[in-house]
Amino acid sequence: MSDGRDGPGRPEEATGAEESVSPDGRAGLLDLLWPRATRGQFIAALLCLVFGFAVVAQVQSTKADTTFATARQDELVGILSDLSQRSDRLRADIRDLEDTKASLERDGQGETAMEEALRRAAVYGVLAGTLPATGQGIELDISDPSRRVPSGVLLDALQELRDAGAEVIQINDVRAGVSTYFTDLPGGGVAVDGHRLDSPYRFLVIGDPHVMSTALNIPGGVMKNIQNAGGSGSITQPAKITVSAIRSP
């Protein structure tokens, strides 16, 4: 009797045991599939990341070294020369800035800054033609009693003087500017900026006298063109050239 009662009960107990163990088995499997990060694993990952950055930096450095290693000698000399020139320019700029700073610091009332501003205003006024000027230069006289020298020859003379470094130019009583122009008048003669010119046409020019004289006397140049047009020209170098004519602001 006891065997009969015990027999049917055993399968039920076994089935219950299997059901109670199954969740624990699945939980263990999930633990295996989802590993927990330990402190050692975290440190190892961090070291791998640092090592990766080091490798990338080394590769970039190696590329730069390879670029210079494969450059020709003349290329390296050019690079070195360029760097040296840049360094010299930067040193010169630093010295200028330090000198300016020292001057301003010595002048608490701003007198140095005022003097510099006035000096620049004077330079700009001379270049713009709104102020008179004095300096070394030349005087170009073009004689044209028959009024046969065309405006184009006078324009060529003006351009040649500018190309030779002329800083200030006065033509008879007219101050030349960036917009100065010449025109031929009916019946002969020439006008500059709308003002009739009487012969001789006198150019008062401030600049390097030697350079400007050489430029005007180039074979086949301005002086030859004046002669071919029926006029005559002469160049003198006074001790001082005074340009008194001014342009309206």
C-alpha positions in Angstrom: 0.0 0.0 0.0 2.7 2.4 1.0 4.6 1.7 -2.3 1.4 2.5 -4.2 0.9 5.8 -2.4 4.5 6.8 -2.5 4.9 5.9 -6.2 2.4 8.4 -7.6 3.8 11.2 -5.4 7.4 11.0 -6.6 6.8 12.2 -10.1 5.0 15.2 -8.7 7.9 16.1 -6.4 10.3 15.7 -9.2 8.3 18.0 -11.5 8.1 20.6 -8.8 11.9 20.5 -8.3 12.5 20.9 -12.0 10.2 23.9 -12.1 12.0 25.5 -9.1 15.4 25.0 -10.6 14.6 26.3 -14.2 14.5 30.1 -13.3 17.9 29.8 -11.6 19.4 28.2 -14.7 18.1 31.0 -17.0 19.4 33.6 -14.7 22.9 32.0 -14.8 22.8 31.9 -18.6 21.9 35.7 -18.7 24.8 36.4 -16.4 27.1 34.6 -18.8 25.8 36.4 -21.8 26.0 39.9 -20.1 29.3 39.9 -18.3 29.9 42.4 -15.5 32.8 44.9 -16.0 35.3 44.6 -13.2 37.8 47.3 -12.1 40.6 45.5 -13.9 38.7 45.4 -17.2 37.9 49.2 -16.9 41.6 50.0 -16.4 42.6 47.8 -19.3 40.1 49.6 -21.6 41.4 53.0 -20.5 45.0 51.9 -21.2 43.9 50.7 -24.7 42.4 54.1 -25.4 45.5 56.0 -24.3 47.6 53.6 -26.4 45.4 54.3 -29.4 45.9 58.1 -29.1 49.7 57.6 -28.8 49.7 55.5 -31.9 47.8 58.2 -33.9 50.1 61.0 -32.6 53.2 58.9 -33.6 51.8 58.3 -37.1 51.2 62.1 -37.6 54.7 62.9 -36.3 56.2 60.3 -38.6 54.4 61.8 -41.6 55.8 65.2 -40.8 59.3 63.8 -40.3 59.0 61.9 -43.6 58.0 65.1 -45.4 61.2 66.9 -44.4 63.3 63.8 -44.8 62.3 63.4 -48.4 62.6 67.1 -49.3 65.5 68.2 -51.5 68.3 70.3 -50.2 67.3 73.4 -52.1 63.7 73.0 -50.7 65.1 72.8 -47.1 67.3 75.8 -47.7 64.2 77.7 -49.0 62.1 76.7 -46.0 64.9 77.7 -43.6 65.4 81.1 -45.4 61.7 81.8 -45.3 61.5 81.0 -41.6 64.6 83.2 -41.0 63.0 86.1 -42.9 59.8 85.8 -41.0 61.7 85.7 -37.7 63.6 88.9 -38.7 60.4 90.7 -39.6 58.7 89.7 -36.4 61.7 90.9 -34.4 61.7 94.2 -36.2 58.0 94.6 -35.6 58.5 93.8 -31.9 61.3 96.5 -31.7 59.1 99.1 -33.4 56.2 98.3 -31.0 58.4 98.4 -28.0 59.9 101.8 -29.1 56.4 103.2 -29.6 55.3 101.9 -26.3 58.3 103.4 -24.6 57.7 106.8 -26.2 54.1 106.8 -25.2 55.0 105.8 -21.6 57.6 108.6 -21.4 55.0 111.1 -22.7 52.2 111.0 -20.2 50.4 114.0 -21.9 50.2 112.3 -25.3 52.6 114.8 -27.0 54.3 112.0 -28.9 51.1 110.7 -30.3 50.0 114.2 -31.3 53.3 114.8 -33.1 53.0 111.5 -35.0 49.4 112.4 -36.0 50.5 115.8 -37.2 53.4 114.3 -39.2 51.1 111.8 -40.9 48.5 114.5 -41.7 51.3 116.6 -43.3 52.5 113.7 -45.4 49.0 112.9 -46.6 48.3 116.5 -47.4 51.4 116.8 -49.6 50.5 113.6 -51.4 46.9 114.7 -51.9 48.1 118.1 -53.2 46.4 120.1 -50.5 49.6 121.4 -48.9 52.7 123.1 -50.4 56.0 121.1 -50.5 59.7 121.8 -50.7 62.5 119.4 -51.5 65.1 118.2 -53.9 64.1 117.5 -57.5 64.2 118.7 -61.0 62.7 121.4 -63.3 61.6 120.3 -66.7 61.0 123.2 -69.2 59.3 122.4 -72.5 59.4 125.2 -75.1 56.6 125.1 -77.6 56.3 128.5 -79.3 54.4 127.1 -82.3 52.0 125.2 -80.1 52.7 121.9 -81.9 53.5 119.7 -78.9 50.4 117.6 -78.4 48.8 116.8 -75.0 49.9 113.1 -75.3 53.5 114.1 -75.1 52.9 116.1 -71.9 51.0 113.2 -70.5 53.8 110.8 -71.3 56.2 113.2 -69.4 53.9 113.2 -66.4 53.7 109.4 -66.4 57.4 108.9 -66.8 58.1 111.2 -63.8 55.6 109.3 -61.7 57.2 106.0 -62.7 60.6 107.4 -61.7 59.4 108.1 -58.2 58.2 111.7 -58.4 56.4 112.6 -55.2 55.0 116.1 -56.0 54.5 117.7 -59.4 53.4 121.2 -60.4 52.8 122.1 -64.1 53.0 125.9 -64.5 50.4 127.0 -61.9 48.5 123.7 -61.6 49.2 121.1 -58.9 49.1 117.6 -60.5 47.0 115.0 -58.8 45.9 111.4 -59.4 43.1 112.6 -61.7 45.2 115.1 -63.7 44.5 115.1 -67.5 45.7 117.0 -70.6 43.6 118.1 -73.6 44.4 119.6 -76.9 42.9 123.1 -77.5 41.3 124.2 -80.8 43.8 126.1 -82.8 46.8 124.7 -81.0 48.0 124.6 -77.4 47.3 122.4 -74.5 45.3 122.6 -71.3 45.8 120.7 -68.0 42.8 119.9 -65.8 40.9 122.5 -67.8 43.5 125.3 -67.4 45.3 126.6 -70.5 49.1 126.3 -70.5 51.3 129.0 -71.9 54.7 128.0 -73.3 57.1 127.1 -71.9 55.5 124.3 -70.0 57.3 124.1 -66.7 57.3 120.9 -64.6 58.5 121.4 -61.0 59.1 118.0 -59.6 60.1 116.8 -56.1 61.9 113.5 -56.0 65.2 111.8 -56.7 66.8 114.2 -59.4 69.2 111.6 -60.8 66.6 108.9 -61.3 64.0 111.3 -62.9 66.6 112.9 -65.2 67.8 109.5 -66.4 64.2 108.4 -67.0 63.4 111.5 -69.1 66.6 111.1 -71.2 66.1 107.4 -72.1 66.8 107.1 -75.9 63.5 107.3 -77.8 61.8 108.6 -74.6 60.2 111.8 -73.5 62.9 114.3 -74.5 63.1 112.7 -78.0 59.3 112.8 -78.4 59.3 116.5 -77.5 61.8 117.2 -80.2 59.9 115.1 -82.8 56.8 117.1 -82.0 58.5 120.4 -82.8 59.4 121.5 -79.3 62.5 121.6 -77.1 63.1 120.5 -73.6 65.7 121.1 -70.9 66.3 119.6 -67.4 67.9 121.5 -64.5 68.5 120.4 -60.9 68.1 123.4 -58.6 69.3 123.2 -55.0 65.7 123.3 -53.9 62.3 122.8 -55.6 59.3 124.7 -54.1 55.8 123.6 -55.1 53.4 126.2 -54.0 50.3 125.4 -56.0 47.6 123.3 -54.2 44.5 121.5 -55.2 41.1 122.1 -53.7 40.2 119.5 -51.0 
